[in-house]
Amino acid sequence: MSDNVVKFRRIEKQPEPPVKKPRGPLPGWVPFLVLVVIAVAIYFAQQSGLLGGR
């Protein structure tokens, strides 16, 4: 019976690339800073006439 058994060779796995460490949560001031930057960008766009300002 052992003559009918097909022996398989284990497939060698490639080593997985190192996983980047997840960054911690954003500091609390980052969303506020983003809003301020967007507001300043809109203000300057209006002043320059890009958004139909003056």
Buried (B, 14 or more C-beta within 10 A) or exposed (E): EEEEEEEEEEEEEEEEEEEEEEEEEEEEEEEEEEEEEEEEEEEEEEEEEEEEEE
